[in-house]
Amino acid sequence: MEIGALIEKYDTRVPRYTSYPTALHFSPAVDGVAYERWLAALPADVPVSLYVHVPFCAQLCWYCGCHTTAVAHRAPMDSYIDALLAEIDLVDSALRHRLRVSHLHFGGGTPHALPPDRLRLLMQHLREAFAFTDDAEVAVEIDPRTAGPEVADVLAEMGVTRASLGVQDFDPLVQHAVNRVQSWEDTASCAAGLRARGIRSINLDLMYGLPLQTEAGVRRTVQQALDLEPDRIAVFGYAHVPWMKRHQRLIQEADLPGLAERYRQHVAAEAAIVARGFVPVGLDHYARPDDALAVAARQGAMRRNFQGYTTDSAATLIGLGASAIGSLPQGYAQNVAALPAYRDQVRAGRLPTLRGIATTPEDRLRRDVIEQLMCQGEVDLWRAAARHGTDAGGLLAAAPRLAELAADGLIAWDGARVVLRPEARPLVRNVAAVFDTYYRPQGETRHARAI
């Protein structure tokens, strides 16, 4: 069956599967004491990844779903950095070894909203606490509107190797509708400035499903974005959840495209990107064929974490900053999101862990299956189970749902191997959800829609 004819049936609210179990199932059972034990158990000889969250922006975009706030003066940022440095020290004290770092990602918010001197201090502190590998990737999320020459200079000094530039849409009408006015020229100038300073790996982030967007407009934005010659490009579907993000109430719901239009926008964006030589990677990413992410996808080595698709193979991700989530062999741990509570915790000498979940062997098996579907588009259930020292009996409880997906043409299913059909990539989360024992589709409102 043609996928476009099935979108109404499958446009349910499903997790994005950047973790399993998802963050909705975290609880206070994992606190700072438990997290400290997990950190102490990390071995010295295996590289880890770091994620640093900066919850500040110069201006709040109305579509934003991140933990961030707009600030107009320096005092809150200075206070936050002091707390962040203290958290790094607390983590360092909990570790029994000076760990090696293979990936570092600065996210937000807008990391470079921090004053340049504080950014330098933060990077220096990280390098003192951890030993970075010679080929470590240091990535940062960028708002081109505020990333001028001084910011580019600081990022280069910090050793940044990859920058993700937020774009969303170049249409002025759409930009005004979401409170993010950003010209193509400013974006191009930002990319050129970063490349001139040796930061040559450039990603662009776009969105579809925004207010006033049209199929033709999305195609036009994609073409303009590709003219900037990025290495990777991501096209995310806008998740309208005003009951969770109050500022999204400023978006006029009457201006949002309907389901069929959203799907056409996705199809138009992908067609334009692929026509320029990029290859689809996972659900919503595209890369040049020689880019490391495309190579990892071809080799079956691509991974998925809270920052999306990645070449990062580290089994441990240490999250730093308010709301940051860490992933360790024992499970997930998330910091408190409220800035006052975050500062109070670290000032008191306590790890600011608010909640998390200790994963079971069954969780780890299902995480493996879901990640393979999200990254490779296929999985052999018996081989996956064998890697975890068990059989596929529990996974095969999903057989009736898999049979329905196969009958609808989303997958090929032979009783052992699940293979996503290429045209069904937009619905891969629906396929992954059949292996999620925590997910309850009826009445679910907390996840983004599939399309």
C-alpha positions as CSV (number, residue, x, y, z in Angstrom):
1,M,0.0,0.0,0.0
2,E,1.2,3.5,-0.8
3,I,2.6,5.1,2.4
4,G,0.8,8.4,1.8
5,A,-2.5,6.6,2.1
6,L,-1.5,5.2,5.6
7,I,-0.4,8.4,7.3
8,E,-3.8,9.1,9.0
9,K,-3.7,5.6,10.5
10,Y,-0.2,5.8,11.7
11,D,0.1,9.5,12.6
12,T,-0.1,8.6,16.3
13,R,2.0,10.1,19.1
14,V,5.1,7.9,19.5
15,P,8.4,8.4,21.3
16,R,11.4,9.7,19.3
17,Y,13.5,6.9,20.8
18,T,16.6,8.9,21.7
19,S,16.7,6.5,24.7
20,Y,15.0,3.4,25.9
21,P,13.2,3.4,28.2
22,T,12.3,7.0,27.3
23,A,12.6,9.9,29.8
24,L,8.9,9.8,30.5
25,H,9.6,6.6,32.6
26,F,12.4,8.1,34.7
27,S,11.7,8.3,38.4
28,P,13.3,9.6,41.6
29,A,14.4,6.1,42.3
30,V,17.7,7.1,40.7
31,D,19.1,10.0,42.7
32,G,22.5,11.6,43.3
33,V,23.7,8.8,45.5
34,A,22.9,6.1,42.9
35,Y,24.4,8.2,40.2
36,E,27.6,8.6,42.2
37,R,27.9,4.8,42.5
38,W,27.4,4.5,38.7
39,L,30.2,7.0,38.1
40,A,32.6,5.3,40.4
41,A,32.1,2.0,38.6
42,L,33.2,3.4,35.2
43,P,36.4,1.7,33.9
44,A,39.4,3.8,33.1
45,D,40.2,2.2,29.7
46,V,37.0,3.0,27.8
47,P,36.4,6.5,26.3
48,V,33.2,8.3,27.3
49,S,31.2,11.2,25.8
50,L,30.1,14.4,27.4
51,Y,27.0,16.5,26.9
52,V,27.0,20.1,28.4
53,H,23.6,21.9,28.5
54,V,23.5,25.7,28.3
55,P,19.9,26.8,29.0
56,F,20.1,30.4,27.7
57,C,19.1,32.2,24.5
58,A,19.1,35.8,23.4
59,Q,15.5,35.4,22.3
60,L,13.0,32.6,22.7
61,C,11.8,31.0,19.5
62,W,8.1,30.1,19.8
63,Y,8.5,26.6,18.3
64,C,11.2,25.6,20.8
65,G,10.9,22.4,22.8
66,C,14.2,22.7,24.7
67,H,14.9,23.6,28.3
68,T,16.0,27.2,27.8
69,T,15.1,30.7,28.7
70,A,15.8,34.2,27.2
71,V,18.3,36.3,29.1
72,A,19.3,40.0,28.5
73,H,22.1,40.4,31.0
74,R,25.1,38.5,32.2
75,A,24.5,37.8,35.9
76,P,22.3,34.6,35.5
77,M,24.9,33.2,33.1
78,D,27.8,33.8,35.4
79,S,25.9,32.2,38.2
80,Y,25.1,29.2,36.0
81,I,28.7,28.7,34.9
82,D,29.8,28.8,38.5
83,A,27.4,26.0,39.3
84,L,28.4,24.1,36.1
85,L,32.0,24.2,37.1
86,A,31.1,22.9,40.5
87,E,29.1,20.0,39.0
88,I,32.1,19.1,36.9
89,D,34.2,19.0,40.1
90,L,31.6,16.8,41.8
91,V,31.6,14.3,38.9
92,D,35.4,14.3,38.8
93,S,35.4,13.5,42.5
94,A,33.0,10.6,42.0
95,L,35.2,9.1,39.3
96,R,38.0,6.7,40.3
97,H,40.0,7.5,37.2
98,R,40.6,10.4,34.8
99,L,38.4,9.3,32.0
100,R,39.2,9.8,28.3
101,V,36.6,11.7,26.2
102,S,36.0,10.9,22.5
103,H,32.9,13.2,22.0
104,L,31.8,16.5,23.6
105,H,28.6,18.2,22.6
106,F,27.5,21.6,23.7
107,G,23.7,22.0,23.5
108,G,21.0,24.2,24.7
109,G,19.6,26.8,24.3
110,T,22.4,28.6,22.7
111,P,25.8,27.6,24.1
112,H,27.6,30.7,22.7
113,A,25.1,32.9,24.5
114,L,27.6,32.6,27.4
115,P,30.2,35.3,27.6
116,P,33.4,34.4,25.7
117,D,35.6,34.4,28.8
118,R,33.2,32.0,30.5
119,L,33.1,29.7,27.5
120,R,36.9,29.6,27.6
121,L,36.9,28.8,31.3
122,L,34.3,26.1,30.9
123,M,36.4,24.3,28.2
124,Q,39.5,24.7,30.2
125,H,37.8,23.1,33.2
126,L,36.6,20.2,31.1
127,R,40.1,19.6,29.8
128,E,41.5,19.6,33.3
129,A,38.9,17.1,34.6
130,F,39.0,14.8,31.5
131,A,41.6,13.6,29.1
132,F,40.4,14.2,25.5
133,T,41.5,11.8,22.8
134,D,43.5,13.2,19.9
135,D,40.6,12.7,17.5
136,A,37.8,13.8,19.9
137,E,34.9,15.5,18.2
138,V,33.8,18.7,19.8
139,A,30.4,19.8,18.6
140,V,28.3,22.9,19.3
141,E,24.8,24.1,18.5
142,I,24.8,27.5,16.8
143,D,22.4,30.4,16.4
144,P,23.8,32.2,13.3
145,R,22.0,35.4,14.3
146,T,24.3,35.9,17.3
147,A,27.5,34.0,16.2
148,G,29.7,36.7,14.9
149,P,33.5,36.8,14.5
150,E,34.2,36.9,18.2
151,V,32.1,33.8,18.8
152,A,33.8,32.0,15.9
153,D,37.2,32.9,17.4
154,V,36.3,31.5,20.8
155,L,34.8,28.3,19.4
156,A,38.0,27.7,17.4
157,E,40.1,28.3,20.5
158,M,38.0,25.7,22.3
159,G,38.8,23.1,19.7
160,V,35.3,22.8,18.2
161,T,35.3,20.5,15.2
162,R,31.6,20.4,14.2
163,A,28.9,23.1,14.3
164,S,25.1,22.6,13.9
165,L,23.5,25.8,12.6
166,G,19.8,26.3,13.4
167,V,17.9,27.5,10.4
168,Q,14.3,26.0,10.5
169,D,13.0,28.1,7.5
170,F,14.2,31.0,5.4
171,D,10.7,32.3,4.5
172,P,10.2,35.7,6.3
173,L,6.5,35.0,6.9
174,V,7.3,31.7,8.6
175,Q,10.1,33.3,10.6
176,H,7.8,36.1,11.9
177,A,5.2,33.5,12.8
178,V,7.7,31.6,15.1
179,N,9.7,34.7,16.3
180,R,12.9,33.7,14.6
181,V,13.9,36.2,11.9
182,Q,17.2,35.0,10.3
183,S,18.4,35.9,6.8
184,W,20.2,33.5,4.5
185,E,23.0,36.1,4.3
186,D,23.6,36.0,8.1
187,T,23.6,32.2,8.0
188,A,26.0,32.1,5.1
189,S,28.3,34.6,6.8
190,C,28.3,32.5,10.0
191,A,29.1,29.3,8.1
192,A,31.9,31.0,6.2
193,G,33.4,32.5,9.4
194,L,33.4,29.1,11.1
195,R,35.1,27.4,8.1
196,A,37.7,30.2,7.9
197,R,38.7,29.3,11.4
198,G,39.1,25.6,10.8
199,I,35.6,24.5,11.9
200,R,34.8,22.8,8.6
201,S,32.2,20.3,9.5
202,I,28.9,22.1,9.2
203,N,25.4,20.7,9.9
204,L,22.1,22.5,9.2
205,D,18.8,22.0,11.1
206,L,15.5,22.6,9.3
207,M,11.9,22.0,10.2
208,Y,8.6,21.2,8.5
209,G,5.1,21.6,9.9
210,L,5.7,25.1,11.1
211,P,3.0,27.8,10.8
212,L,2.5,29.2,7.3
213,Q,4.8,26.7,5.8
214,T,3.9,25.3,2.4
215,E,5.3,22.4,0.3
216,A,6.8,24.9,-2.2
217,G,8.2,27.1,0.6
218,V,9.9,24.1,2.3
219,R,11.4,23.1,-1.0
220,R,12.7,26.6,-1.5
221,T,14.3,26.7,2.0
222,V,16.0,23.3,1.4
223,Q,17.5,24.6,-1.8
224,Q,18.8,27.7,-0.1
225,A,20.2,25.6,2.8
226,L,21.9,23.3,0.4
227,D,23.6,26.3,-1.3
228,L,25.5,26.7,2.0
229,E,27.2,23.3,1.2
230,P,26.6,21.6,4.6
231,D,28.1,18.2,5.3
232,R,24.8,17.1,7.0
233,I,21.3,18.3,7.1
234,A,18.4,17.4,9.4
235,V,14.8,18.1,8.7
236,F,12.6,17.7,11.9
237,G,8.9,17.7,12.1
238,Y,7.6,20.5,14.4
239,A,6.0,19.1,17.6
240,H,3.2,21.4,18.7
241,V,2.7,20.6,22.4
242,P,1.5,23.9,24.0
243,W,0.3,22.1,27.1
244,M,4.0,21.2,27.8
245,K,5.7,24.4,26.3
246,R,3.6,27.4,27.2
247,H,5.3,29.7,24.8
248,Q,4.0,27.6,21.9
249,R,0.6,29.1,22.7
250,L,1.9,32.2,20.9
251,I,1.7,30.2,17.6
252,Q,-1.6,30.4,15.9
253,E,-2.9,26.9,15.5
254,A,-5.0,27.9,12.5
255,D,-1.7,28.6,10.7
256,L,-0.3,25.1,11.2
257,P,-0.4,22.8,8.2
258,G,-2.6,19.7,8.3
259,L,-1.4,16.1,8.3
260,A,-1.5,15.7,4.5
261,E,0.4,18.9,4.0
262,R,3.0,18.0,6.6
263,Y,3.6,14.7,4.9
264,R,4.0,16.5,1.5
265,Q,6.5,18.9,3.1
266,H,8.5,16.0,4.4
267,V,8.5,14.3,1.0
268,A,9.4,17.6,-0.9
269,A,12.3,18.3,1.5
270,E,13.7,14.8,1.1
271,A,13.4,14.8,-2.6
272,A,15.3,18.1,-2.9
273,I,18.0,16.9,-0.6
274,V,18.6,13.6,-2.3
275,A,18.6,15.3,-5.7
276,R,21.7,17.2,-4.5
277,G,23.6,14.0,-3.8
278,F,22.9,13.5,-0.1
279,V,21.9,10.1,1.3
280,P,19.1,9.5,3.9
281,V,20.4,8.6,7.3
282,G,18.0,7.2,9.8
283,L,14.7,9.0,10.3
284,D,15.3,12.6,9.6
285,H,19.0,13.1,8.8
286,Y,20.9,13.4,5.5
287,A,24.6,13.4,4.8
288,R,27.1,13.6,2.0
289,P,28.1,10.1,1.0
290,D,31.7,10.6,2.2
291,D,30.6,12.1,5.5
292,A,31.5,10.1,8.6
293,L,27.8,9.7,9.5
294,A,26.9,8.3,6.1
295,V,29.9,5.9,6.3
296,A,28.9,4.8,9.8
297,A,25.3,4.1,8.5
298,R,26.6,2.0,5.6
299,Q,28.8,0.0,8.0
300,G,26.1,-0.5,10.6
301,A,28.0,1.5,13.1
302,M,25.7,4.6,13.4
303,R,24.2,5.2,16.9
304,R,21.3,7.3,18.3
305,N,21.4,9.2,21.5
306,F,19.8,12.3,23.0
307,Q,21.5,14.6,20.4
308,G,20.1,12.5,17.5
309,Y,22.1,10.3,15.1
310,T,25.8,10.1,15.7
311,T,29.1,8.3,15.0
312,D,29.7,8.2,18.7
313,S,30.3,4.6,19.9
314,A,30.9,5.4,23.5
315,A,28.8,3.3,25.9
316,T,28.7,6.1,28.5
317,L,27.4,9.7,28.1
318,I,27.9,12.0,31.1
319,G,25.4,14.8,31.1
320,L,26.4,18.1,32.7
321,G,24.1,21.1,33.4
322,A,20.5,21.7,34.2
323,S,18.1,19.1,32.7
324,A,21.1,17.2,31.1
325,I,20.7,13.4,30.8
326,G,23.5,10.9,31.2
327,S,23.5,7.3,29.9
328,L,25.6,4.8,31.7
329,P,25.9,1.0,31.6
330,Q,23.6,0.8,34.6
331,G,20.9,3.2,33.2
332,Y,19.9,6.8,32.8
333,A,20.3,9.8,35.1
334,Q,18.8,13.3,34.6
335,N,19.7,16.5,36.3
336,V,17.1,18.8,37.8
337,A,15.9,21.3,35.1
338,A,15.0,24.3,37.3
339,L,18.0,26.6,37.5
340,P,17.6,27.6,41.2
341,A,17.3,24.0,42.3
342,Y,20.2,23.0,40.1
343,R,22.4,25.8,41.6
344,D,21.3,24.9,45.2
345,Q,22.2,21.2,44.8
346,V,25.7,21.7,43.5
347,R,26.4,24.6,46.0
348,A,25.5,22.1,48.7
349,G,28.0,19.6,47.3
350,R,25.5,17.2,45.9
351,L,25.2,15.8,42.4
352,P,22.0,17.5,41.0
353,T,20.4,14.2,39.8
354,L,16.6,14.4,40.0
355,R,15.5,11.2,38.4
356,G,16.4,8.3,36.1
357,I,16.0,4.6,35.6
358,A,18.1,1.6,36.2
359,T,17.8,-0.6,33.0
360,T,17.1,-4.3,33.2
361,P,18.5,-6.9,30.9
362,E,15.1,-6.9,29.1
363,D,15.4,-3.1,28.7
364,R,18.9,-3.4,27.2
365,L,17.7,-6.0,24.7
366,R,14.8,-3.9,23.6
367,R,17.0,-0.8,23.4
368,D,19.3,-2.7,21.1
369,V,16.4,-3.8,18.8
370,I,14.9,-0.3,18.7
371,E,18.2,1.4,18.0
372,Q,18.9,-1.0,15.1
373,L,15.5,-0.2,13.6
374,M,16.0,3.6,14.1
375,C,19.5,3.5,12.7
376,Q,19.7,0.7,10.2
377,G,16.1,0.2,9.4
378,E,16.3,-3.6,10.1
379,V,16.9,-6.1,12.8
380,D,17.2,-9.8,13.2
381,L,15.4,-10.5,16.5
382,W,17.1,-13.9,17.2
383,R,20.6,-12.5,16.6
384,A,19.9,-9.5,18.8
385,A,18.6,-11.8,21.5
386,A,21.7,-14.0,21.2
387,R,24.0,-11.0,21.8
388,H,22.2,-10.5,25.1
389,G,22.4,-14.1,26.1
390,T,18.7,-14.9,25.7
391,D,16.2,-16.0,23.0
392,A,13.7,-13.9,21.1
393,G,10.6,-15.3,22.8
394,G,9.7,-12.1,24.5
395,L,10.3,-10.0,21.4
396,L,8.0,-12.3,19.4
397,A,5.0,-11.2,21.5
398,A,5.0,-8.4,19.0
399,A,4.3,-10.8,16.1
400,P,0.6,-9.9,15.6
401,R,1.5,-6.2,15.3
402,L,4.4,-6.9,13.0
403,A,2.1,-8.9,10.8
404,E,-0.2,-5.9,10.5
405,L,2.7,-3.6,9.7
406,A,3.8,-6.1,7.0
407,A,0.2,-6.3,5.6
408,D,0.2,-2.5,5.4
409,G,3.5,-2.5,3.5
410,L,5.6,-0.7,6.1
411,I,8.0,-3.7,6.7
412,A,9.0,-7.1,5.5
413,W,8.7,-9.7,8.2
414,D,9.7,-13.3,7.9
415,G,9.2,-14.3,11.6
416,A,12.8,-13.4,12.6
417,R,14.0,-10.4,10.6
418,V,12.2,-7.1,10.5
419,V,13.1,-4.9,7.5
420,L,11.7,-1.4,7.1
421,R,10.7,-0.6,3.5
422,P,12.5,2.6,2.3
423,E,9.3,4.5,1.6
424,A,8.2,3.8,5.2
425,R,11.1,5.6,6.8
426,P,8.9,8.5,8.1
427,L,7.0,5.8,10.2
428,V,10.0,4.0,11.6
429,R,9.1,5.2,15.1
430,N,5.7,3.3,14.8
431,V,7.6,0.1,14.0
432,A,10.0,0.6,16.9
433,A,7.1,1.2,19.2
434,V,5.9,-2.4,18.9
435,F,8.9,-3.5,21.0
436,D,8.4,-0.8,23.6
437,T,6.7,-2.5,26.6
438,Y,6.3,0.9,28.4
439,Y,4.4,2.6,25.6
440,R,0.6,2.9,26.0
441,P,-0.7,4.4,22.7
442,Q,-4.3,5.0,23.9
443,G,-4.7,8.5,25.2
444,E,-0.9,9.3,24.8
445,T,-0.4,13.1,24.5
446,R,3.2,13.5,25.7
447,H,5.0,12.4,22.5
448,A,5.4,14.1,19.1
449,R,3.3,12.8,16.3
450,A,4.8,10.4,13.9
451,I,4.6,12.7,10.8
